[in-house]
Amino acid sequence: MLISKHKTNKIIFFHMNQLGDLIFSLPVLDSVKRELNVETYSIIKQDLSPILTSSGLVDEIVPKEIKFIKKIRKKIFDKAIFFSESPKSLITSCLLKIREKIGFETSSLNFLLTRKVRRSGVPSLSNNRKLGFEIGLKTIHTDYTNILNVPQKNLDNVKEWFKKNNLNILKTIVISMNASNQRQDKCLKENRWIDVINVLLKKGLNCILSGTELEKKSLKKTAEKCKIKPKLFISKKNILDSAALFKVSSLFIGIDSGSMHLAAAVGTKCIGIFGRTDPLQTGPMPLKKHIIIKKNNITQITTEDIISKVKI
């Protein structure tokens, strides 16, 4: 049933904690903004909030910390939409006294949901679109491109970084090689990345290893093992600097990760490296614009498999 367009209606979205999962939610948020005259709120990890702030997709962003959630306890929400399946999210919605709660039937504590949507496979845009249609949305984009806005100040920061490091943007490849501790089975071995970097640098291309402050130490060790040391780009404070880096670079090479989806979302061509995960569900979008290298045993992906796909 379509939500009433009375301006006092409020919807709150509960997001997952990973960057890629947030990007999968953008088309739904975009559709809500276009189709419904409602106030929208998002509960999200604080370090991911710049993605939503820059795009203007929601009216208010609520960090997941308890002290912030307490500030909205007096607001009356008509509906809660759960991209997240965590029990904490559902419990929070009960504390906020939200009557209508729409989420996936696979959610923990799903008996607290008032409307359940069947999820197919892993978290994905296609599954999130099902949630959107359940609340009455008519048109939801099938990919997440052209939604995310990268502010000019972040683009200027990155261009200044290129100038400082004497790098040619037109010959730059960004490499993202890391995953969280829970997702190490998505990763290529370090020596494979070193081989790839050595070949690319020998061809006269610039390689930039991109990561977070927590990954800086491991990325630095990898860089020191290369014949020619690649540059490191560490996003210290604002994830939009990473988005800007991806946007201005010529190519992104990386595993199935949030960084890959962020690069695709800002329009950069990706070479996505996949093992057991299915690119039809979690590949860079739209899939036809990118290059997928997939072997069920990711250790069987060779240096030549990757290098042969690099065209700049």
Secondary structure as the mmCIF struct_conf table of DSSP 4:
data_model
#
loop_
_struct_conf.conf_type_id
_struct_conf.id
_struct_conf.beg_label_comp_id
_struct_conf.beg_label_asym_id
_struct_conf.beg_label_seq_id
_struct_conf.end_label_comp_id
_struct_conf.end_label_asym_id
_struct_conf.end_label_seq_id
HELX_LH_PP_P HELX_LH_PP_P1 LEU A 2 SER A 4
TURN_TY1_P TURN_TY1_P1 LYS A 7 THR A 8
STRN STRN1 LYS A 10 PHE A 14
BEND BEND1 ASN A 17 GLN A 18
HELX_RH_AL_P HELX_RH_AL_P1 LEU A 19 GLU A 35
STRN STRN2 GLU A 39 ILE A 44
HELX_RH_3T_P HELX_RH_3T_P1 GLN A 46 LEU A 48
HELX_RH_AL_P HELX_RH_AL_P2 SER A 49 SER A 55
TURN_TY1_P TURN_TY1_P2 GLY A 56 GLY A 56
BEND BEND2 VAL A 58 ASP A 59
STRN STRN3 GLU A 60 PRO A 63
BEND BEND3 LYS A 64 GLU A 65
HELX_RH_AL_P HELX_RH_AL_P3 ILE A 66 ILE A 69
HELX_RH_3T_P HELX_RH_3T_P2 LYS A 70 ILE A 72
TURN_TY1_P TURN_TY1_P3 ARG A 73 LYS A 74
BEND BEND4 LYS A 75 LYS A 75
BEND BEND5 ASP A 78 ASP A 78
STRN STRN4 LYS A 79 PHE A 82
BEND BEND6 PHE A 83 PHE A 83
HELX_RH_AL_P HELX_RH_AL_P4 PRO A 87 LEU A 95
TURN_TY1_P TURN_TY1_P4 LEU A 96 LYS A 97
BEND BEND7 ARG A 99 ARG A 99
STRN STRN5 GLU A 100 PHE A 104
TURN_TY1_P TURN_TY1_P5 GLU A 105 THR A 106
BEND BEND8 SER A 107 SER A 107
TURN_TY1_P TURN_TY1_P6 SER A 108 LEU A 109
HELX_RH_3T_P HELX_RH_3T_P3 ASN A 110 LEU A 112
BEND BEND9 THR A 114 THR A 114
STRN STRN6 ARG A 115 VAL A 117
BEND BEND10 GLY A 121 PRO A 123
HELX_RH_AL_P HELX_RH_AL_P5 LEU A 125 GLU A 134
TURN_TY1_P TURN_TY1_P7 ILE A 135 GLY A 136
BEND BEND11 THR A 142 ASP A 143
TURN_TY1_P TURN_TY1_P8 THR A 145 ILE A 147
HELX_RH_AL_P HELX_RH_AL_P6 GLN A 152 LYS A 164
TURN_TY1_P TURN_TY1_P9 ASN A 165 ASN A 166
HELX_RH_3T_P HELX_RH_3T_P4 ILE A 169 LYS A 171
STRN STRN7 THR A 172 SER A 176
HELX_RH_3T_P HELX_RH_3T_P5 ASN A 181 LYS A 186
HELX_LH_PP_P HELX_LH_PP_P2 CYS A 187 LYS A 189
HELX_RH_AL_P HELX_RH_AL_P7 GLU A 190 LYS A 202
TURN_TY1_P TURN_TY1_P10 LYS A 203 GLY A 204
STRN STRN8 ASN A 206 THR A 212
HELX_RH_3T_P HELX_RH_3T_P6 GLU A 213 GLU A 215
HELX_RH_AL_P HELX_RH_AL_P8 LYS A 216 LYS A 225
BEND BEND12 CYS A 226 ILE A 228
HELX_LH_PP_P HELX_LH_PP_P3 LYS A 229 PRO A 230
STRN STRN9 LYS A 231 SER A 235
BEND BEND13 LYS A 237 LYS A 237
HELX_RH_AL_P HELX_RH_AL_P9 ILE A 239 VAL A 248
BEND BEND14 SER A 249 SER A 250
STRN STRN10 LEU A 251 ILE A 255
BEND BEND15 ASP A 256 SER A 257
HELX_RH_AL_P HELX_RH_AL_P10 GLY A 258 ALA A 265
TURN_TY1_P TURN_TY1_P11 VAL A 266 GLY A 267
STRN STRN11 CYS A 270 PHE A 274
BEND BEND16 GLY A 275 THR A 277
HELX_RH_AL_P HELX_RH_AL_P11 PRO A 279 THR A 282
BEND BEND17 GLY A 283 GLY A 283
BEND BEND18 MET A 285 PRO A 286
HELX_RH_3T_P HELX_RH_3T_P7 LEU A 287 LYS A 289
BEND BEND19 HIS A 290 HIS A 290
STRN STRN12 ILE A 291 LYS A 294
BEND BEND20 ASN A 296 ASN A 297
HELX_RH_3T_P HELX_RH_3T_P8 ILE A 298 GLN A 300
HELX_RH_AL_P HELX_RH_AL_P12 THR A 303 ILE A 307
TURN_TY1_P TURN_TY1_P12 SER A 308 LYS A 309
#
